[in-house]
């Protein structure tokens, strides 16, 4: 999705933008019942990323500026309850966090992505079809049984008088017998063609962003050699998790087990008790019999065109600021957002953005957006922790980070 300044609009889209600007003014007005307007807006956004569908416009910013102070005061039930308007909340959160709109918001709406109060139950299409079929059959049976004109539901049914039609048919047959003419045939009614079913519009997927990658500060509590792989270390790392199927407990802390191909590249003693940056939402994989539930970020020299990566190093671990705490969120400046729960391997989010992970001349880790053509940007965002401070490496400049 290109930035707002790079967008062009058709006359039809310009008209729609103007309509949404008018809607924004109506919502900003002090008088009148706005509930129906909000319901319409929520329904409209249920299958769209932006007001135009997938294209950002000034209308999105206008709606955000009007509704942000209103939505900020909504209760959790007003946001995501059964009568809530979750699609409006999602749209405003997208506008305030996406660099596409270039907004500098002093105080953003706080949105808890995990607080979903109501999820509409899925409709069993087959069961619904059977139900309607049974209802029609019951209605037909009731109509047939109610020959006196009373249907099962208690409503009066008028029976069609066929006497006049029968007399007409007899007269026509008699005339044909006298004159030798054939009995006129009844014209068959032409079947009306059913209009082709229009495919339902598919929800528009949000634009991919490096913020989908869950980066956190990790504290290595211990690291040992992998019992069955000479190139691997097995580390026990605290990353601020709640207990789940992918965690263990060590020294009273909830930890993940992480296998890293760093044996022979970084001394084992340098792995002990240190802070690192960890990718936390890659799909867990087994590495020589041990389940690895995350990945430690490290820098190595960038391979030039024509060269082969021999994996001989040098390799340097990415370090957060000394004051950073285990579990603290880490993000690239200009690309802050809510990460995916677990990255879908088919979407290749990691493979798309990792080539842009690099180090600068002053040894800071950064994301070079120009490497990812799909973003249409040339920004360089430093890797920072939420509490402040940039992540660094000891000596590698212009390196690849993975």
C-alpha positions, -999 to +999 in steps of 0.1 A: +000+000+000+016+032-012+019+063+011-010+088+012+010+114-007+016+091-036-021+082-041-042+092-071-080+089-072-106+084-099-136+108-101-157+081-085-132+078-056-131+116-052-169+116-048-167+089-022-140+107-003-162+138-003-191+118+011-170+105+039-158+140+047-194+150+050-200+121+073-171+132+094-187+167+098-220+151+107-203+130+134-185+161+147-218+181+150-230+185+186-266+176+179-284+146+164-284+109+169-250+095+157-257+059+166-270+050+131-241+067+114-216+048+136-234+015+129-233+022+091-196+031+094-188-001+114-206-023+089-188-006+060-154-012+076-161-049+084-147-059+050-123-030+043-089-018+055-096+018+046-128+037+038-121+033+001-113-004+005-075-007+004-064+028-007-056+054+020-072+089+017-077+121+036-112+108+045-095+082+068-077+109+086-108+131+089-128+102+105-099+094+128-096+130+140-133+132+146-138+098+164-105+093+182-115+114+213-149+096+213-136+060+209-109+067+236-138+070+261-156+039+250-158+010+274-146-025+264-182-036+257-187-005+235-156-015+216-158-053+211-190-064+230-220-079+213-234-044+205-200-029+200-183-014+170-150-033+167-143-024+131-143+013+138-118+007+166-096-014+144-096+013+116-087+041+140-058+020+154-046+013+119-046+050+110-028+061+141-001+035+138+005+031+101+033+052+086+012+054+054-008+083+069+022+101+084+003+112+115+021+124+145-003+116+173+006+130+207-018+107+226-029+076+208-060+055+216-050+026+237-063-005+220-060-040+237-060-064+208-066-093+231-097-079+247-125-092+224-158-095+243-179-110+216-173-131+185-203-138+163-209-176+161-203-191+126-234-199+106-237-236+096-249-231+060-259-267+055-280-268+087-296-234+078-305-248+044-321-279+059-340-258+084-355-236+056-364-267+036-382-283+066-401-250+072-413-249+036-424-285+037-443-279+069-460-249+054-470-268+023-484-297+044-503-272+065-518-256+034-528-289+020-544-301+052-563-269+057-587-275+027-613-254+045-589-225+040-571-224+074-534-230+074-515-244+103-502-210+113-538-198+118-540-176+087-569-178+062-559-193+028-581-185-003-586-215-026-584-207-063-617-212-082-610-234-112-646-238-124-645-210-151-613-225-165-628-260-167-659-246-186-637-228-211-617-260-217-649-280-224-662-253-248-630-253-267-630-291-270-667-290-283-658-264-309-629-284-321-650-315-325-676-296-347-652-276-368-623-300-369-600-273-355-573-283-331-578-273-295-557-243-289-526-251-269-518-232-238-488-211-241-460-222-218-447-195-196-411-187-203-388-194-174-371-164-161-334-167-159-320-164-125-295-136-121-260-149-116-249-149-080-224-122-073-193-133-053-192-119-018-164-093-013-134-107+005-120-088+035-091-067+025-059-078+042-039-052+061-006-041+044+024-062+055+048-044+078+080-054+098+059-046+129+042-080+124+075-096+136+074-100+174+108-088+186+115-087+223+144-084+248+155-118+260+176-127+290+196-159+285+196-177+319+218-206+307+232-220+275+246-255+269+259-275+239+232-294+220+237-331+229+232-342+192+244-313+171+280-299+172+269-266+156+240-258+180+236-242+214+205-248+235+196-217+255+170-211+282+157-176+276+132-154+295+111-132+271+082-121+293+058-149+285+029-163+304+031-201+309+020-220+278+028-252+258+060-236+244+075-225+278+093-241+307+101-229+342+137-222+352+149-205+384+113-193+390+110-177+356+089-186+325+113-193+297+116-206+261+140-232+249+159-218+219+184-236+196+209-214+179+236-223+153+262-203+171+285-231+184+320-224+171+311-188+162+305-173+197+321-187+228+297-205+251+308-183+281+296-152+262+261-167+259+256-169+297+234-144+316+234-118+288+206-098+272+198-105+235+171-097+210+147-126+202+122-132+174+093-147+193+066-155+167+082-178+143+066-213+142+084-236+167+106-263+150+124-294+163+162-292+158+178-326+163+151-337+187+148-304+207+119-281+202+132-245+195+105-219+202+123-186+192+154-173+174+182-151+187+192-122+164+228-120+153+248-100+127+272-113+101+290-098+071+266-092+042+273-117+013+283-100-019+268-110-052+285-142-065+299-152-031+288-182-012+278-181+025+301-205+042+287-197+077+322-193+091+315-159+106+324-136+122+291-134+140+280-109+167+249-110+189+225-080+188+225-063+222+197-042+237+205-012+260+219-024+294+187-011+312+163-031+290+142-057+307+133-092+296+101-093+276+103-056+266+090-049+231+115-040+204+106-023+171+120-004+142+114+034+144+086+044+121+072+008+120+057+003+154+026-019+155+010-050+169+028-082+159+011-114+147+005-142+172+024-167+151+038-159+117+021-179+089+049-196+070+029-194+038+028-156+039+066-154+043+066-123+064+100-130+079+115-138+045+101-105+031+115-081+057+146-098+071+168-088+040+163-052+052+177-059+087+212-043+088+237-024+108+248+012+103+283+029+103+278+038+140+270+001+147+233+005+153+208-021+141+183-007+117+157-016+090+164-004+055+130-001+038+146+005+004+156-032+003+119-043+004+105-030-029+069-038-020+070-010+007+078+017-018+099+035+009+135+044+015+133+051+052+160+037+077+144+029+110+166+022+141+159-009+162+148+005+196+133-008+228+101+006+243+118+021+273+142+040+250+176+032+235+190+016+204+201-020+198+237-023+187+265-047+176+302-046+187+319-040+154+301-052+122+291-023+098+267-028+069+260-064+081+230-086+076+210-093+108+191-126+112 
